Amino acid sequence: MNRYGLASSTWGDEEIEAIQSVIRSGRLTMGARVEEFETEFAKKLGGKYAVMVNSGSSANLALLTAARYRNPQLLSPGDEVIVPAVSWSTTYFPVNQAGFSLKFVDIDPDSLNIDVNKVQEAIGPKTKAIFAVNLLGNCADWDSLQSIASENDLQLLEDNCESLGARIQEKNAGTFGIGGTFSTFFSHHISTMEGGVILTDDEPLFHTLKSIRAHGWTRDLPNKNHVHNKSGENWDDFYRFVLPGYNLRPLEIEAAIGVVQLKKLPEFIKVRRANALRFLDLLRGIEGFKTQKEHGESSWFGFSLILDGKLRGYRRELLTSLTDAGIESRPIVTGNFTRNPVVTHLDHAPIGALPSSDEVHDNGLFVGNHHYDMSKELDLLANTLLDFSRRY
């Protein structure tokens, strides 16, 4: 039996009642509750516009596709997009699916986010965008990224699927680029079970996203918009297709749950940060483990561990010890993604040395954080790690 799991449900009676209220209404597909969730999400995060979709992966796909059609002079097929070598698979696939080429760069060994020095070195004549990730709840170096993007006329996009609630000073993660993406999957900071959101202050991008989300039509757009103005005749306007879109629409049930979950988010983040303080305090006295260095205020999606010093190379043995203690673990996201076989199917620039990403891949692992007090679980983890450190 697992005594320390990777994820847990954040739902209570309020979420169940929200589901039932949608069922009673008889309207299950995208409608008024999705609009309510989008309004509340944008207000809470400090953005102008939010577009809800059916997953965080779809949010990335919609954002990159919309960035292509919003202004083809800024970002067009064949252009290179700089990405960190450590992230989830659907950071990368949409880059190709939208017609762009990937340029992988290494991560910073402390924050585990994209190394801004490597970004600067990677910029070439075909580079037109940076798609940076806030990894495991931790903000990237957005001051530097914004300066690099501005100085080189690059589009700056933000994958914030793992980091809802993180911030630098008073600015929330997901609001630093022209568009930021979020996931509300089960294991994330709030859960609508499946779901995602794109946040932007850019009205043309917002209108493009709304068209891309639903078939590439004009139905969900205002009469005058930045994609294709309506004629005023609904019979025509409801079935006019103007962009190569998808069907990424969420359900009313997911949005109704999201409205409830948003109200709980501040307390969820507060408890996650308290758990992190305890985790870091316990790890200080244990030799052989390196933890993620916080940039800004992390929302601590989970806790990464990289075996260091005398323990380097003993991950397989550590995984056995954790499993025996009832502690679930997994790789740090995907490790160095370029070492996955799927990379042979992706359009990408030549891949150079990625030593920090390799270190995560070979010596890193990840354990969960939750929305409740984890003192008991963290004590178990610390005792297990201390015993392991003393044995090696």
C-alpha positions in Angstrom: 0.0 0.0 0.0 1.3 3.5 -0.9 1.7 5.6 2.2 2.9 8.6 0.1 1.2 9.0 -3.3 1.9 11.2 -6.2 -1.5 12.8 -6.5 -4.8 13.0 -4.7 -8.3 14.4 -5.3 -9.1 18.0 -4.3 -12.8 17.6 -4.7 -15.5 17.8 -2.0 -19.2 18.0 -1.8 -19.3 21.4 -3.6 -17.7 19.9 -6.8 -20.2 17.0 -6.8 -23.1 19.5 -6.5 -21.6 21.6 -9.3 -21.7 18.4 -11.5 -25.3 17.7 -10.5 -26.4 21.2 -11.3 -25.1 20.9 -14.8 -26.8 17.6 -15.3 -30.1 19.0 -14.1 -29.7 21.9 -16.5 -29.6 19.6 -19.5 -26.8 21.7 -21.2 -23.6 19.7 -21.1 -21.6 21.1 -24.0 -19.7 24.4 -23.9 -21.9 27.3 -22.8 -22.5 29.8 -20.0 -20.6 27.9 -17.3 -17.5 27.8 -19.5 -17.8 31.6 -20.0 -18.2 32.0 -16.2 -15.0 30.0 -15.5 -13.1 31.9 -18.2 -14.1 35.2 -16.6 -13.2 34.1 -13.1 -9.9 32.6 -14.2 -8.8 35.7 -16.0 -9.8 37.9 -13.1 -7.9 35.7 -10.5 -4.7 35.4 -12.6 -4.6 39.0 -13.7 -5.1 38.5 -17.4 -7.6 40.1 -19.8 -8.8 37.1 -21.7 -9.1 33.3 -20.9 -10.0 30.5 -23.3 -10.9 27.2 -21.8 -10.1 24.0 -23.7 -10.3 20.3 -23.1 -6.7 19.8 -21.8 -3.4 21.5 -21.1 -2.0 19.7 -24.1 -4.8 21.2 -26.2 -4.0 24.6 -24.7 -0.5 24.4 -26.1 -1.7 23.3 -29.5 -4.3 26.1 -29.6 -1.8 28.7 -28.5 0.9 27.8 -31.0 -1.6 27.4 -33.8 -3.2 30.8 -33.0 0.2 32.4 -32.8 0.8 31.3 -36.4 -2.4 32.7 -37.7 -2.6 35.8 -35.6 0.3 37.4 -37.5 2.1 35.2 -40.0 4.8 37.9 -40.5 5.9 37.3 -36.8 5.7 33.5 -36.8 5.3 31.3 -39.8 5.8 27.7 -40.9 9.5 26.7 -40.9 10.5 29.2 -38.2 12.4 27.9 -35.2 11.0 27.9 -31.7 13.4 27.6 -28.8 12.3 25.1 -26.1 13.9 23.6 -22.9 15.0 20.0 -23.2 13.1 19.1 -20.0 9.3 19.3 -20.2 6.2 17.2 -21.0 5.8 15.8 -24.5 3.0 18.1 -25.4 5.2 21.2 -25.0 7.0 19.9 -28.1 4.5 18.1 -30.4 2.3 21.2 -30.9 5.4 23.2 -32.1 5.7 20.8 -35.1 1.9 20.4 -35.5 1.6 24.2 -35.9 4.3 24.0 -38.6 7.4 25.2 -36.7 10.8 23.6 -36.0 12.1 22.8 -32.5 15.4 24.1 -31.1 16.2 22.3 -27.9 18.4 24.1 -25.3 19.6 23.0 -21.9 18.1 23.8 -18.5 19.6 25.6 -15.5 20.8 22.9 -13.1 19.4 24.8 -10.1 15.9 26.0 -11.1 15.4 23.2 -13.7 14.0 25.8 -16.0 15.3 26.9 -19.4 18.9 28.3 -19.2 18.6 31.9 -20.4 22.3 31.9 -21.4 21.7 28.9 -23.6 18.7 30.7 -25.1 20.8 33.7 -26.1 23.4 31.4 -27.7 20.8 29.4 -29.6 19.2 32.4 -31.5 19.8 32.1 -35.2 18.4 33.6 -38.4 15.4 31.2 -38.3 14.6 31.7 -34.7 11.3 33.5 -34.2 10.0 32.4 -30.8 10.7 31.1 -27.3 8.3 28.7 -25.7 9.5 28.6 -22.1 8.2 26.4 -19.4 7.6 26.9 -15.7 8.7 23.5 -14.4 7.1 21.8 -11.4 5.5 25.0 -10.0 8.7 27.1 -10.4 8.9 30.3 -12.4 11.5 30.6 -15.2 13.7 33.7 -15.3 11.1 35.9 -17.1 12.9 39.2 -16.7 15.8 37.8 -18.7 13.5 36.0 -21.2 11.5 39.2 -21.8 14.7 41.2 -22.4 16.1 38.5 -24.8 12.7 38.4 -26.7 12.5 42.2 -27.0 16.1 42.6 -28.1 15.7 39.9 -30.8 12.1 40.5 -32.0 11.0 37.1 -30.8 7.6 36.0 -29.8 7.5 34.8 -26.1 5.1 32.0 -25.2 4.6 30.4 -21.8 3.8 26.8 -20.9 2.5 27.2 -17.3 0.6 23.9 -17.2 2.5 22.7 -14.1 2.7 26.0 -12.3 -0.7 27.6 -11.6 -0.4 29.9 -8.6 3.4 30.6 -9.0 4.4 34.2 -9.2 7.3 36.6 -9.3 6.6 39.5 -6.9 2.9 40.2 -7.6 2.8 38.9 -11.2 1.3 35.4 -11.8 3.0 32.8 -13.9 1.2 32.4 -17.2 1.0 36.1 -17.8 4.6 36.9 -18.9 4.4 36.0 -22.6 1.9 36.9 -25.3 0.0 33.8 -24.2 0.3 31.4 -21.3 -1.2 27.9 -20.9 -2.5 26.0 -17.9 -3.7 22.5 -17.2 -6.5 21.5 -14.8 -5.9 17.7 -15.1 -6.5 15.6 -12.0 -3.0 15.8 -10.6 -2.6 19.6 -11.0 -3.2 22.5 -8.6 -6.9 22.6 -9.4 -8.7 19.8 -11.1 -11.6 19.8 -13.5 -10.4 16.2 -14.3 -9.7 17.1 -17.9 -9.2 20.7 -18.9 -6.9 23.5 -19.9 -6.8 27.3 -20.3 -5.0 29.8 -22.4 -4.5 33.3 -20.9 -3.7 36.4 -23.0 -3.9 40.2 -23.0 -3.8 40.3 -26.8 -7.3 40.7 -28.3 -6.4 39.5 -31.8 -4.8 36.4 -30.3 -7.9 35.9 -28.1 -10.2 36.0 -31.1 -8.0 33.6 -33.1 -7.9 31.2 -30.1 -11.7 31.2 -29.9 -12.0 30.3 -33.6 -9.2 27.7 -33.4 -10.9 26.0 -30.4 -14.1 25.3 -32.3 -13.7 24.2 -35.9 -12.1 27.4 -37.1 -15.5 29.0 -37.5 -16.7 32.5 -36.7 -19.7 31.4 -34.6 -18.2 32.3 -31.2 -16.7 35.6 -32.2 -18.2 39.1 -31.9 -19.6 40.7 -35.0 -16.5 42.8 -35.5 -13.4 40.8 -34.7 -9.7 40.3 -35.6 -10.3 37.1 -37.6 -13.2 37.6 -40.0 -16.1 40.0 -39.4 -19.6 38.5 -39.4 -22.3 39.4 -41.9 -25.0 39.7 -39.3 -26.9 36.7 -40.7 -26.7 33.9 -38.2 -27.6 31.2 -40.8 -24.4 32.1 -42.6 -22.2 33.2 -39.6 -22.8 30.0 -37.6 -21.3 27.9 -40.4 -18.5 30.1 -41.8 -15.1 28.5 -41.5 -12.1 30.8 -41.7 -9.2 29.1 -40.0 -7.9 25.5 -39.9 -9.2 24.8 -36.4 -9.8 21.9 -34.2 -12.5 20.7 -31.8 -10.9 21.4 -28.4 -14.1 22.5 -26.6 -14.5 21.7 -22.9 -17.7 20.5 -21.2 -19.9 22.6 -18.9 -19.3 20.1 -16.1 -15.6 20.8 -16.2 -16.1 24.5 -16.1 -18.6 24.3 -13.2 -16.1 22.3 -11.2 -13.4 24.8 -12.1 -15.4 27.7 -10.7 -15.6 25.9 -7.4 -11.9 24.9 -7.5 -10.8 28.5 -8.2 -12.2 29.6 -4.9 -10.1 27.0 -3.1 -6.9 27.8 -5.0 -5.4 30.3 -2.6 -5.6 27.8 0.3 -4.3 25.0 -1.9 -1.2 27.1 -2.8 -0.7 28.2 0.9 -0.6 24.6 2.1 1.6 23.4 -0.8 4.1 26.1 0.0 4.0 25.1 3.7 4.7 21.5 2.7 7.6 22.7 0.6 9.2 24.6 3.5 9.1 21.4 5.6 10.5 19.4 2.7 13.4 21.7 2.2 14.1 21.9 6.0 14.2 18.1 6.3 16.4 17.7 3.2 19.1 20.1 4.5 20.4 17.5 6.9 20.6 14.6 4.4 23.7 14.2 2.3 23.6 13.3 -1.4 20.4 15.0 -2.6 20.0 18.2 -4.6 16.6 20.0 -4.6 15.1 22.5 -7.1 16.0 26.1 -6.3 13.0 28.3 -6.1 12.7 31.4 -8.4 10.1 33.8 -7.3 7.3 32.1 -5.3 6.9 28.5 -6.5 3.5 26.8 -6.3 5.4 23.5 -5.8 3.7 21.1 -8.1 5.9 18.4 -6.4 9.4 17.8 -5.1 12.3 16.9 -7.3 15.3 15.1 -6.0 18.6 14.7 -7.9 21.2 12.3 -6.5 24.4 14.1 -6.0 27.9 13.5 -4.7 28.3 10.1 -3.1 24.8 9.0 -4.2 25.2 9.9 -7.9 24.5 6.8 -10.0 22.4 5.0 -7.3 18.9 5.9 -8.5 17.8 2.4 -9.2 18.6 1.4 -5.6 16.9 4.5 -4.3 13.7 3.7 -6.2 13.7 0.3 -4.6 14.0 1.8 -1.1 11.2 4.3 -1.9 8.9 1.6 -3.2 9.5 -0.6 -0.2 8.6 2.3 2.1 5.3 2.9 0.2 6.5 6.1 -1.5 5.5 6.7 -5.1 7.9 8.3 -7.5 8.4 9.1 -11.1 10.9 10.8 -13.5 11.2 14.6 -13.4 8.6 15.3 -16.0 10.2 13.3 -19.0 13.9 13.8 -18.1 15.9 14.9 -21.2 13.1 14.6 -23.7 15.5 14.4 -26.7 16.5 11.0 -25.4 13.0 9.6 -26.2 12.7 7.6 -29.4 9.9 9.9 -30.6 12.4 12.7 -31.3 13.3 10.9 -34.6 9.8 11.9 -35.8 10.1 15.5 -34.9 11.4 18.4 -37.0 14.2 19.9 -35.0 17.5 21.7 -35.2 20.7 19.8 -34.5 20.8 18.8 -30.8 24.0 19.7 -29.0 25.2 18.7 -25.6 22.6 19.0 -22.8 24.5 18.1 -19.6 22.0 19.5 -17.1 19.1 17.8 -18.8 21.1 14.5 -18.9 21.8 14.8 -15.1 18.0 15.1 -14.5 17.4 12.2 -16.8 20.0 9.9 -15.2 19.9 10.9 -11.5 16.6 12.7 -11.0 13.2 11.7 -9.6 10.1 13.3 -8.4 7.7 12.8 -5.4 4.3 14.4 -4.9 3.0 17.4 -3.1 -0.6 17.8 -2.1 -3.2 20.4 -0.9 -3.2 19.0 2.7 -0.7 19.0 5.5 1.9 16.3 4.6 4.0 16.3 7.8 3.6 12.5 8.3 4.4 11.7 4.6 7.4 14.1 4.6 8.8 12.6 7.8 8.5 9.2 6.1 10.3 10.4 3.1 13.1 12.1 5.1 13.7 9.0 7.2 13.8 6.8 4.1 16.3 9.2 2.4 18.4 9.5 5.5 18.6 5.7 5.9 19.5 5.4 2.2 22.2 8.1 2.5 23.8 6.4 5.5 23.9 3.0 3.7 25.8 4.3 0.6 
